[in-house]
Amino acid sequence: MAKHKFAVGDRVALLHNSSNINVRPGVYTIVRAMPVTNEGCQYRAKNSMDNHERVFDEVQLRQA
């Protein structure tokens, strides 16, 4: 079973994703680790610039 790479409070950088131009690039803070699914690990993260929470796949993130 997969384990989460990041923990609540970790600061992560969103890797460039041309498939979703509505997501603000930059540094996010992990708010919650989502349950592991067949797709892998996911997280709820918040960008301090727009204060919105979004869900990201672990492969979209790197340590900031």
MDTraj code that builds the backbone (N, CA, C; nanometers):
import mdtraj as md
import numpy as np

residues = "MET ALA LYS HIS LYS PHE ALA VAL GLY ASP ARG VAL ALA LEU LEU HIS ASN SER SER ASN ILE ASN VAL ARG PRO GLY VAL TYR THR ILE VAL ARG ALA MET PRO VAL THR ASN GLU GLY CYS GLN TYR ARG ALA LYS ASN SER MET ASP ASN HIS GLU ARG VAL PHE ASP GLU VAL GLN LEU ARG GLN ALA".split()
xyz = np.array([
    [0.0843, -0.1185, 0.0000],
    [0.0000, 0.0000, 0.0000],
    [0.0887, 0.1247, 0.0000],
    [0.0473, 0.2249, -0.0733],
    [0.1225, 0.3499, -0.0831],
    [0.1159, 0.4277, 0.0482],
    [0.2213, 0.5018, 0.0761],
    [0.2248, 0.5892, 0.1930],
    [0.2376, 0.7326, 0.1449],
    [0.1784, 0.8231, 0.2194],
    [0.1858, 0.9642, 0.1845],
    [0.3280, 1.0165, 0.2024],
    [0.3720, 1.0941, 0.1067],
    [0.5056, 1.1530, 0.1078],
    [0.5093, 1.2820, 0.1896],
    [0.3967, 1.3542, 0.1950],
    [0.3887, 1.4824, 0.2626],
    [0.2949, 1.4736, 0.3828],
    [0.3160, 1.5624, 0.4797],
    [0.2340, 1.5664, 0.6002],
    [0.1622, 1.7009, 0.6098],
    [0.0607, 1.7073, 0.6939],
    [-0.0129, 1.8306, 0.7170],
    [0.0863, 1.9380, 0.7621],
    [0.0757, 2.0550, 0.7011],
    [0.1639, 2.1661, 0.7340],
    [0.2844, 2.1781, 0.6431],
    [0.3165, 2.0732, 0.5669],
    [0.4287, 2.0800, 0.4729],
    [0.3994, 2.1819, 0.3635],
    [0.5036, 2.2515, 0.3214],
    [0.4913, 2.3450, 0.2096],
    [0.5415, 2.2728, 0.0854],
    [0.4594, 2.2752, -0.0189],
    [0.4910, 2.2046, -0.1428],
    [0.4758, 2.2990, -0.2608],
    [0.5484, 2.2692, -0.3666],
    [0.5368, 2.3462, -0.4905],
    [0.4590, 2.2631, -0.5909],
    [0.3687, 2.3272, -0.6600],
    [0.2887, 2.2620, -0.7630],
    [0.3695, 2.2573, -0.8914],
    [0.3887, 2.1397, -0.9462],
    [0.4578, 2.1250, -1.0731],
    [0.3674, 2.1744, -1.1848],
    [0.4261, 2.2261, -1.2905],
    [0.3485, 2.2801, -1.4033],
    [0.2576, 2.1724, -1.4618],
    [0.1320, 2.2097, -1.4822],
    [0.0338, 2.1168, -1.5383],
    [-0.0478, 2.1921, -1.6430],
    [-0.0190, 2.1691, -1.7683],
    [-0.0880, 2.2409, -1.8750],
    [-0.2330, 2.1966, -1.8926],
    [-0.2733, 2.0870, -1.8290],
    [-0.4100, 2.0387, -1.8448],
    [-0.5098, 2.1192, -1.7619],
    [-0.4613, 2.1950, -1.6632],
    [-0.5531, 2.2744, -1.5819],
    [-0.4945, 2.4143, -1.5629],
    [-0.5317, 2.5051, -1.6506],
    [-0.4778, 2.6403, -1.6458],
    [-0.5429, 2.7252, -1.5367],
    [-0.6473, 2.6744, -1.4707],
    [-0.7162, 2.7495, -1.3664],
    [-0.6492, 2.7390, -1.2299],
    [-0.5476, 2.6560, -1.2190],
    [-0.4807, 2.6369, -1.0909],
    [-0.3607, 2.7295, -1.0848],
    [-0.3549, 2.8087, -0.9787],
    [-0.2454, 2.9037, -0.9597],
    [-0.1171, 2.8286, -0.9261],
    [-0.0096, 2.8495, -1.0039],
    [0.1174, 2.7862, -0.9699],
    [0.1753, 2.8503, -0.8443],
    [0.2670, 2.7815, -0.7814],
    [0.3328, 2.8387, -0.6644],
    [0.3375, 2.7424, -0.5490],
    [0.3532, 2.7997, -0.4302],
    [0.3694, 2.7203, -0.3086],
    [0.2344, 2.7045, -0.2393],
    [0.2075, 2.5810, -0.1983],
    [0.0850, 2.5465, -0.1266],
    [0.1213, 2.4839, 0.0074],
    [0.0290, 2.4895, 0.1018],
    [0.0458, 2.4243, 0.2311],
    [-0.0520, 2.3080, 0.2384],
    [-0.0010, 2.1901, 0.2747],
    [-0.0866, 2.0719, 0.2880],
    [-0.1815, 2.0921, 0.4054],
    [-0.3109, 2.0787, 0.3787],
    [-0.4141, 2.0943, 0.4806],
    [-0.4591, 1.9582, 0.5331],
    [-0.4667, 1.8600, 0.4409],
    [-0.5138, 1.7272, 0.4806],
    [-0.4657, 1.6242, 0.3797],
    [-0.4274, 1.5082, 0.4288],
    [-0.3958, 1.3950, 0.3420],
    [-0.5266, 1.3196, 0.3179],
    [-0.5576, 1.2958, 0.1919],
    [-0.6795, 1.2252, 0.1548],
    [-0.6534, 1.0746, 0.1634],
    [-0.7578, 0.9932, 0.1746],
    [-0.7382, 0.8472, 0.1758],
    [-0.6711, 0.7999, 0.0470],
    [-0.5863, 0.7003, 0.0602],
    [-0.5167, 0.6431, -0.0556],
    [-0.6176, 0.5668, -0.1409],
    [-0.6127, 0.5894, -0.2719],
    [-0.7016, 0.5216, -0.3656],
    [-0.6176, 0.4428, -0.4658],
    [-0.6831, 0.3818, -0.5614],
    [-0.6116, 0.3117, -0.6681],
    [-0.5265, 0.4079, -0.7502],
    [-0.5636, 0.5351, -0.7511],
    [-0.4907, 0.6371, -0.8251],
    [-0.3659, 0.6833, -0.7509],
    [-0.3534, 0.6502, -0.6240],
    [-0.2377, 0.6911, -0.5436],
    [-0.2776, 0.7866, -0.4329],
    [-0.1808, 0.8614, -0.3846],
    [-0.2025, 0.9543, -0.2734],
    [-0.2484, 1.0898, -0.3252],
    [-0.3407, 1.1496, -0.2503],
    [-0.3899, 1.2830, -0.2826],
    [-0.3896, 1.3673, -0.1559],
    [-0.3897, 1.4997, -0.1779],
    [-0.3852, 1.5949, -0.0674],
    [-0.4782, 1.7115, -0.0936],
    [-0.5315, 1.7695, 0.0141],
    [-0.5965, 1.8997, 0.0062],
    [-0.4890, 1.9995, 0.0456],
    [-0.4715, 2.1022, -0.0372],
    [-0.3684, 2.2018, -0.0120],
    [-0.4240, 2.3410, -0.0389],
    [-0.3675, 2.4398, 0.0312],
    [-0.4164, 2.5763, 0.0203],
    [-0.3018, 2.6678, -0.0225],
    [-0.3327, 2.7549, -0.1172],
    [-0.2388, 2.8560, -0.1623],
    [-0.2660, 2.9825, -0.0819],
    [-0.1637, 3.0394, -0.0215],
    [-0.1836, 3.1575, 0.0629],
    [-0.2228, 3.2809, -0.0182],
    [-0.1946, 3.2807, -0.1489],
    [-0.2268, 3.3969, -0.2321],
    [-0.3763, 3.4111, -0.2591],
    [-0.4467, 3.2984, -0.2809],
    [-0.5896, 3.3090, -0.3102],
    [-0.6762, 3.2427, -0.2034],
    [-0.6129, 3.1753, -0.1068],
    [-0.6811, 3.1163, 0.0085],
    [-0.7833, 3.0089, -0.0285],
    [-0.7700, 2.9481, -0.1471],
    [-0.8581, 2.8394, -0.1877],
    [-0.7901, 2.7055, -0.1618],
    [-0.8683, 2.6078, -0.1180],
    [-0.8175, 2.4715, -0.1042],
    [-0.8458, 2.3961, -0.2329],
    [-0.7498, 2.3140, -0.2719],
    [-0.7640, 2.2310, -0.3914],
    [-0.7117, 2.0921, -0.3604],
    [-0.7523, 1.9941, -0.4409],
    [-0.7039, 1.8568, -0.4263],
    [-0.6006, 1.8312, -0.5348],
    [-0.4848, 1.7768, -0.4931],
    [-0.3766, 1.7459, -0.5857],
    [-0.3328, 1.6012, -0.5695],
    [-0.2923, 1.5403, -0.6807],
    [-0.2261, 1.4107, -0.6758],
    [-0.0829, 1.4325, -0.6299],
    [-0.0280, 1.3347, -0.5602],
    [0.1083, 1.3473, -0.5093],
    [0.2101, 1.3719, -0.6196],
    [0.1877, 1.3146, -0.7379],
    [0.2824, 1.3302, -0.8481],
    [0.2881, 1.4739, -0.9008],
    [0.1913, 1.5580, -0.8643],
    [0.1889, 1.6968, -0.9077],
    [0.2701, 1.7869, -0.8158],
    [0.3178, 1.7328, -0.7029],
    [0.3800, 1.8147, -0.5998],
    [0.5253, 1.7762, -0.5761],
    [0.6027, 1.8754, -0.5296],
    [0.7382, 1.8503, -0.4827],
    [0.7598, 1.9351, -0.3576],
    [0.8574, 1.8985, -0.2762],
    [0.8878, 1.9742, -0.1542],
    [0.9292, 2.1152, -0.1906],
    [0.8761, 2.2140, -0.1204],
    [0.9098, 2.3546, -0.1488],
    [1.0313, 2.3978, -0.0683],
])
top = md.Topology()
chain = top.add_chain()
for i, resn in enumerate(residues, 1):
    res = top.add_residue(resn, chain, resSeq=i)
    for name in ("N", "CA", "C"):
        top.add_atom(name, md.element.get_by_symbol(name[0]), res)
traj = md.Trajectory(xyz[None], top)
